[in-house]
Amino acid sequence: MIEIHPHAVVSPRVRLGAGVRIGAFAVVGDEVELGDGCVLDHHAVVEGPSRLGKNNRLYPFAVVGGDPQDLTYAGQRVSLEVGDDNTFREFCTVSRGTVKGGSVTRVGDHNLIMSYAHIGHDSQVGSHTIFVNGATLAGHVIVDDHATVGAFSPVQQFCRIGRHAYVGAYTVITQDVLPFAKIVAPRETRCYGLNTIGLERAGFTRERLDSLEQAFRFFLRSNLNTTQAIEKMRETLSASPDVQYLIEFIGSAKNGVIK
């Protein structure tokens, strides 16, 4: 059964799944698809073209699928794709894509987007991520699965944040963030080593953690340069898929990585 409050504004050009609930003064624009079980609290907004999967929850004043905040945008048809089981808290914003950036912003599954966080146009967000209050992605940012972006941390355009990375509060990100790492900027932005607690909570075994800790020692705490550290990882830790991913990530970083 679909429930729409009489004070909600819902375009006739929408597709609503079973069990959708739309609260008072919520707005659902043209070409929006809401999957089964989606809930829009009062004053929440979804603009289209946007497709949201199942069981997404928008709290009051969240704005999902708004126009990209880009000076070159001139009304072109661009979209947003959202997976299942995401939570969008109060006053967070998620913009659709731009033509020059591929036209689509994507958000995966089981993400928590806290109050006042912003996901900019053409960003590609994986699953099981957390954006703490005020975290901000400029356009074209990639955030891999299980990453956390701390409170009031801005991420520059075209940067990438690797899997299971943890970006501490108030950290300015202008280069790619290593997977599995914890990054914080009390004085300067640097990598403080492996995100051990977060990886343990994610179910990483001691063997996986040991391999990653050794890789991080080569990369951060030895006298080896980046090329030598990667070669050392390949020689001694090639059996670890996590280390292989780390090596591939470093090799593909267009802006360098934070050390």
C-alpha positions in Angstrom: 0.0 0.0 0.0 1.3 3.4 -1.0 0.8 6.3 1.5 1.0 9.9 0.3 0.2 12.7 2.6 -2.4 15.1 1.1 0.0 18.0 1.6 2.8 16.3 -0.4 3.6 17.4 -4.0 4.1 14.4 -6.2 4.5 14.6 -10.0 2.2 12.4 -12.1 5.4 11.3 -13.9 6.7 9.1 -11.1 6.9 5.4 -10.4 6.3 4.3 -6.9 7.0 0.8 -5.5 4.9 -1.0 -3.0 4.9 0.4 0.5 6.3 3.8 -0.4 5.4 6.5 2.2 5.6 10.2 1.4 5.1 12.7 4.2 3.6 16.2 4.5 5.2 18.9 2.2 7.6 16.4 0.7 8.2 17.0 -3.1 8.8 14.3 -5.7 9.6 15.6 -9.1 9.3 14.4 -12.7 10.9 11.2 -13.7 11.6 9.9 -10.2 11.4 6.2 -9.4 11.1 5.1 -5.7 11.5 1.4 -5.0 9.6 -0.7 -2.6 9.6 0.5 1.0 11.1 4.0 0.4 10.1 6.6 3.0 10.2 10.3 2.5 9.7 12.3 5.8 8.0 15.6 5.8 9.7 18.3 3.6 12.1 15.8 1.9 12.8 16.4 -1.8 13.6 14.0 -4.6 14.1 15.6 -8.1 14.6 13.7 -11.3 15.6 12.0 -13.4 16.4 9.9 -10.4 16.0 6.2 -9.6 16.1 5.0 -5.9 16.1 1.3 -5.1 14.3 -0.3 -2.2 14.0 0.8 1.5 15.7 4.2 1.2 14.9 6.7 3.9 15.0 10.4 3.5 14.7 12.5 6.6 13.2 16.0 6.7 14.8 18.6 4.3 17.1 16.1 2.6 17.4 17.0 -1.1 18.3 14.1 -3.3 18.6 14.4 -7.1 18.9 18.2 -7.3 20.5 20.0 -10.2 24.3 19.8 -10.3 26.1 22.7 -8.7 28.2 23.4 -11.8 28.3 26.6 -13.8 28.3 24.7 -17.1 25.0 23.0 -16.4 22.3 24.3 -18.7 19.3 22.0 -18.1 20.7 18.9 -19.9 19.2 15.6 -19.1 21.4 14.1 -16.4 20.5 11.6 -13.6 21.0 10.0 -10.2 21.1 6.3 -9.5 20.7 5.1 -5.9 20.8 1.5 -4.6 19.0 0.0 -1.7 18.8 0.6 2.1 20.4 4.0 2.2 19.8 6.7 4.9 19.8 10.4 4.0 19.7 12.5 7.1 18.4 16.1 7.5 19.7 18.7 5.1 22.0 16.5 3.2 22.2 17.0 -0.6 23.0 14.7 -3.5 23.4 16.2 -7.0 22.7 14.6 -10.3 25.5 14.3 -12.9 26.8 16.5 -15.7 27.2 15.7 -19.3 30.9 16.3 -19.2 31.2 14.0 -16.2 29.3 11.0 -17.7 25.8 12.4 -16.8 25.2 10.1 -13.8 25.9 10.4 -10.1 25.7 7.0 -8.4 25.3 5.9 -4.7 25.4 2.2 -3.9 23.7 0.3 -1.0 23.6 0.6 2.8 25.2 4.0 3.0 24.7 6.5 5.8 24.7 10.1 4.6 24.5 12.3 7.7 23.1 15.8 8.1 24.5 18.6 5.9 26.8 16.1 4.0 27.0 16.7 0.2 27.7 14.3 -2.6 28.6 16.4 -5.7 27.8 15.8 -9.3 29.2 12.8 -11.1 30.5 11.3 -7.9 30.5 7.5 -7.7 29.9 6.2 -4.1 30.1 2.5 -3.3 28.3 0.6 -0.5 28.5 0.6 3.3 30.1 4.0 3.4 29.5 6.7 6.0 29.5 10.5 5.4 29.6 12.2 8.8 27.9 15.6 9.3 29.2 18.2 6.9 31.4 15.8 4.8 31.6 17.2 1.3 32.4 15.6 -2.1 33.2 17.9 -4.9 32.3 16.6 -8.4 33.8 13.5 -9.9 34.9 11.9 -6.6 35.1 8.1 -6.3 34.4 6.6 -2.8 35.0 2.9 -2.6 33.1 0.4 -0.3 33.2 0.7 3.5 35.0 4.1 3.5 34.2 6.8 6.1 34.5 10.5 5.4 34.7 12.4 8.7 32.8 15.5 9.8 33.4 18.7 7.8 36.0 17.0 5.6 36.0 18.4 2.0 37.2 16.1 -0.8 38.6 17.8 -4.0 37.4 17.0 -7.4 38.6 13.8 -9.1 40.0 12.3 -5.9 39.4 8.7 -4.9 39.0 7.2 -1.5 39.9 3.6 -1.2 38.0 0.7 0.4 37.8 0.7 4.2 39.6 4.0 4.5 38.9 6.4 7.4 39.2 10.1 6.9 39.2 12.0 10.2 37.2 15.1 10.9 38.2 18.4 9.4 40.7 16.8 7.0 41.1 18.5 3.6 41.6 15.8 0.9 43.4 17.0 -2.2 45.0 13.6 -3.2 43.8 10.0 -3.3 43.3 8.3 0.0 44.9 4.8 0.4 42.5 1.9 1.0 42.5 0.5 4.5 44.2 3.7 5.8 43.3 6.2 8.4 43.9 9.8 7.4 43.7 12.8 9.7 45.1 16.4 9.7 45.7 17.8 13.1 48.5 19.9 11.6 49.1 18.5 8.2 47.3 15.9 6.2 49.2 12.6 6.4 48.6 8.9 6.7 48.8 7.5 10.2 48.8 3.9 9.2 46.3 1.1 8.9 42.7 1.6 9.9 43.0 -1.4 12.2 39.8 -0.9 14.3 37.6 -0.3 11.3 39.0 -3.4 9.5 38.5 -5.6 12.6 34.9 -4.4 12.8 34.5 -5.3 9.2 35.7 -8.9 10.0 39.2 -8.9 8.7 41.2 -11.8 10.0 44.5 -11.4 11.8 46.3 -12.9 8.8 44.8 -10.2 6.5 45.7 -7.5 9.0 49.3 -8.7 9.4 49.8 -8.6 5.6 48.4 -5.1 5.3 50.4 -3.9 8.3 53.6 -5.2 6.7 52.7 -3.5 3.4 52.1 -0.2 5.2 55.4 -0.5 7.0 57.1 -0.8 3.6 55.2 2.1 2.2 55.3 4.6 5.1 58.0 3.7 7.6 60.9 2.3 5.6 63.6 4.1 3.7 62.2 2.8 0.4 60.8 5.2 -2.2 57.3 4.4 -3.6 58.6 2.3 -6.5 60.9 0.3 -4.2 58.1 -0.2 -1.6 55.7 -1.5 -4.2 58.4 -3.9 -5.5 59.0 -5.1 -1.9 55.3 -5.7 -1.5 55.2 -7.8 -4.7 58.2 -9.9 -3.6 57.0 -10.7 -0.1 53.2 -10.2 0.0 52.0 -11.3 -3.4 49.6 -13.9 -1.9 47.4 -11.3 -0.3 44.5 -10.0 -2.4 44.3 -7.0 -0.1 47.9 -6.0 -0.8 47.4 -6.6 -4.5 44.5 -4.1 -4.4 46.7 -1.7 -2.4 49.4 -1.9 -5.1 47.0 -1.4 -7.9 45.4 1.6 -6.1 48.8 3.3 -5.7 49.8 2.6 -9.3 46.5 4.1 -10.6 46.5 7.3 -8.4 46.4 10.3 -10.8 47.0 12.8 -8.0 49.5 10.8 -5.9 48.5 9.4 -2.5 48.7 10.8 1.0 51.7 9.4 2.9 
